[in-house]
Amino acid sequence: MEEYAEKKEDEAEEEKEEKTEMKEEERRQRRKMKRKQKRSTKKKQKQRGRKRKRNRPRRRKITRRRRKKEKNEKEKKNNRER
């Protein structure tokens, strides 16, 4: 009878330990996934920012150049007419 009781206690302890290990493992996995997700969203945000930075000034430059050209052409026409 005593052996049976000891056996039961040992089994119960083992099950308890297994459960805690499983919980810890699940927790680790969740953290890992969260980190992964965070990293990917950060990457995406960085890329978006880069795109914006890259394209905006270029558009401005083009319009500035166009305005400058138009202005020069107008001035040339005015000078010719004089």
One Martini backbone bead per residue (centre of mass of N, CA, C, O) as a GRO file, in nm:
protein
   82
    1MET     BB    1   0.058   0.063  -0.021
    2GLU     BB    2   0.295   0.259   0.003
    3GLU     BB    3   0.402   0.227  -0.284
    4TYR     BB    4   0.147   0.325  -0.423
    5ALA     BB    5   0.149   0.609  -0.300
    6GLU     BB    6   0.429   0.692  -0.404
    7LYS     BB    7   0.369   0.654  -0.700
    8LYS     BB    8   0.144   0.862  -0.718
    9GLU     BB    9   0.311   1.105  -0.627
   10ASP     BB   10   0.522   1.091  -0.851
   11GLU     BB   11   0.325   1.122  -1.084
   12ALA     BB   12   0.211   1.393  -0.997
   13GLU     BB   13   0.479   1.547  -1.008
   14GLU     BB   14   0.546   1.494  -1.303
   15GLU     BB   15   0.294   1.627  -1.420
   16LYS     BB   16   0.347   1.903  -1.301
   17GLU     BB   17   0.618   1.950  -1.441
   18GLU     BB   18   0.517   1.920  -1.728
   19LYS     BB   19   0.317   2.151  -1.722
   20THR     BB   20   0.520   2.375  -1.659
   21GLU     BB   21   0.695   2.327  -1.907
   22MET     BB   22   0.477   2.378  -2.113
   23LYS     BB   23   0.410   2.665  -2.030
   24GLU     BB   24   0.691   2.780  -2.078
   25GLU     BB   25   0.706   2.708  -2.375
   26GLU     BB   26   0.462   2.872  -2.464
   27ARG     BB   27   0.568   3.141  -2.366
   28ARG     BB   28   0.816   3.145  -2.547
   29GLN     BB   29   0.665   3.130  -2.814
   30ARG     BB   30   0.502   3.388  -2.784
   31ARG     BB   31   0.739   3.579  -2.756
   32LYS     BB   32   0.868   3.512  -3.022
   33MET     BB   33   0.632   3.600  -3.201
   34LYS     BB   34   0.617   3.890  -3.106
   35ARG     BB   35   0.899   3.969  -3.192
   36LYS     BB   36   0.863   3.904  -3.487
   37GLN     BB   37   0.631   4.098  -3.542
   38LYS     BB   38   0.769   4.354  -3.456
   39ARG     BB   39   0.998   4.343  -3.658
   40SER     BB   40   0.824   4.347  -3.914
   41THR     BB   41   0.683   4.618  -3.859
   42LYS     BB   42   0.934   4.787  -3.840
   43LYS     BB   43   1.037   4.732  -4.121
   44LYS     BB   44   0.795   4.844  -4.272
   45GLN     BB   45   0.813   5.130  -4.161
   46LYS     BB   46   1.090   5.191  -4.268
   47GLN     BB   47   1.025   5.151  -4.566
   48ARG     BB   48   0.811   5.366  -4.586
   49GLY     BB   49   0.992   5.599  -4.507
   50ARG     BB   50   1.193   5.570  -4.733
   51LYS     BB   51   1.003   5.617  -4.963
   52ARG     BB   52   0.915   5.897  -4.886
   53LYS     BB   53   1.192   6.027  -4.885
   54ARG     BB   54   1.265   5.959  -5.178
   55ASN     BB   55   1.008   6.091  -5.335
   56ARG     BB   56   0.952   6.380  -5.246
   57PRO     BB   57   1.199   6.547  -5.337
   58ARG     BB   58   1.182   6.471  -5.632
   59ARG     BB   59   0.920   6.610  -5.695
   60ARG     BB   60   1.011   6.889  -5.616
   61LYS     BB   61   1.242   6.914  -5.810
   62ILE     BB   62   1.083   6.890  -6.068
   63THR     BB   63   0.902   7.138  -6.022
   64ARG     BB   64   1.128   7.338  -5.993
   65ARG     BB   65   1.252   7.296  -6.267
   66ARG     BB   66   1.005   7.366  -6.430
   67ARG     BB   67   0.973   7.654  -6.325
   68LYS     BB   68   1.248   7.754  -6.407
   69LYS     BB   69   1.217   7.706  -6.707
   70GLU     BB   70   0.968   7.881  -6.748
   71LYS     BB   71   1.094   8.139  -6.649
   72ASN     BB   72   1.323   8.153  -6.853
   73GLU     BB   73   1.145   8.154  -7.104
   74LYS     BB   74   0.995   8.414  -7.038
   75GLU     BB   75   1.243   8.594  -7.024
   76LYS     BB   76   1.337   8.545  -7.310
   77LYS     BB   77   1.088   8.654  -7.448
   78ASN     BB   78   1.101   8.934  -7.325
   79ASN     BB   79   1.381   9.002  -7.437
   80ARG     BB   80   1.309   8.975  -7.737
   81GLU     BB   81   1.082   9.191  -7.745
   82ARG     BB   82   1.281   9.426  -7.661
   0.00000   0.00000   0.00000
